[in-house]
Amino acid sequence: MKFSRKINPDSKTSSNYITKKRLREDEINFDKLRSYRLDRVKKELEKNNLEACILFDPVNVRYALDTVNMSIYNMHNLTRYCFISVDGPTILYEYFNCENLSKHLNLINELRPAITWDYFSNGDQAGKQLVKWINEINDLSNSYFKSKKIAIDVLNGPAVTALNKSGIEVVDAKKILEQARVIKSAEEIKCMRSAIDVAEIGVKRMREKLKAGMTEDELWSILHKTNIEYGGEWIECRILSSGERTNPWMQESTNKVIQDGEMVSFDTDMVGPYGYCADISRAFVTGHKFSDEQKKLYSMAVEQINYNFRLIKPGISFKEFTEKSWLLPEEYYGNRYSCMVHGIGLCDEWPMIRYPTDGGQKEGFFEKNMTITVESYIGKVGGKEGVKLEQQCLVGENGLELMSQHPLEDI
């Protein structure tokens, strides 16, 4: 896909972005990108003594084969999937009459129509369709996974029961794919930088257009529009709130009218160009004049982000990081965010490193070319407002490298 024209070039930032975008796309070797990712999946299968997997999750299908079709729809309908074998073919089972969408992808050896057994698509014929699907998987097993053991990421209960009755053992493919996706190639990092570029255009526009009297939904829509405008795909959630709705955190945008002097915090969670996620959080004040209390909250969030940022480098264990991480004051701890750090790629990925009291990762290390986000939410229990900040980073040779460049507020 080429970005061959300027789209609504409303500022020098937009124009510069298009130039950068063209250059970056010309620099991405998509054959290398796709081969690297499929090879990672196959190596993880081998590492776990598995011969094959079936993937339904559109994000996993995208990672393995770089094929896309109605991703959101297929997140809640088992109507598109792929089969990957270590020593055999990759087969895409495509949605009805959509085979032409992926004919250009040379890592897909064969295209077949998907066999579906959901009630919506098949009604009282769902049971018969499930039998057809089981027969198809048995045929694949006879040729490509004779161990009768296969990894599958998403499946409903009737299908698991039917596979087990046919003598096929199902294991969870989630770990396989999460581990495959941990270490990013140079081409993946270029794709991710493109997604971050788009997100930061949207964030800049949000900051510029923020004013008293607009609704939270109006403000949030600016990021959505920017993402689609520049070739992005979707946004995972819509976490934006203002004023007293910023505390506690995790409230999604509404038609609430934003008032002058209110805090506005948000989390992009944006799946942008090439399917890569730009996950950054920012907090603004309507009118851009922080009160003393708002400055205090914001300064604490910056301190936590910076402190934890400096701790991370290749080789440090998740356990050591957790033990040494910034200490959230007790009066804020009850409103803590769900994690301090998490992986990022095509979406939020492993690992998810929680606060010490919340368990989480006991084993594992930060490694070079992991991409992660460093998180902070500061909101006193019972307090009026809260601040959410998040930076997207690359684990470099000697420590973290900042990927997200939109500036924090000068308070």
GILIN-V909273 format. One line per field, one symbol per residue. burial: I if it has 9 or more other ideal C-beta (glycine too) atoms within 8 Angstrom, else O. A space follows every 10 residues. Layout:
BEGIN
burial=???
END
This chain:
BEGIN
burial=OOIOOOIOOO OOOIIOIIOI IIOIIOOIOO OIIIIIIIOI IIIIIIOIOI IIIIIIIIII IIIIIIIIIO IOOIOOIIII IIIIIIOOOI IIIIIOOOIO IIOOIOIIOO IOOIIIIIOO IIOOOIOOII IIIIOIIIOI IOOIIOOIII IIIOIOOOII OIIIOIOIOI IOIOOIIIII IIOIIOIIII IIIIIIIIII IIIIIIIOII OIOIIIIOII OIIIIIIOOI IIIOIIOOII IIIOIIIOIO IIIIOIOIIO OIIIIIIIII IIIOIIIIII IIIIIIOOOI OOOIIOIIII IIIIIOIIIO IIIIOIIIIO IIOOIOOOOO OIIOIIIOII IIIIIIIIIO IIIIIOOOOI IOOOOIIOII IIIIIIIIII IOIOIIIIII IIIIIIOOOI OIIIOOOOIO O
END
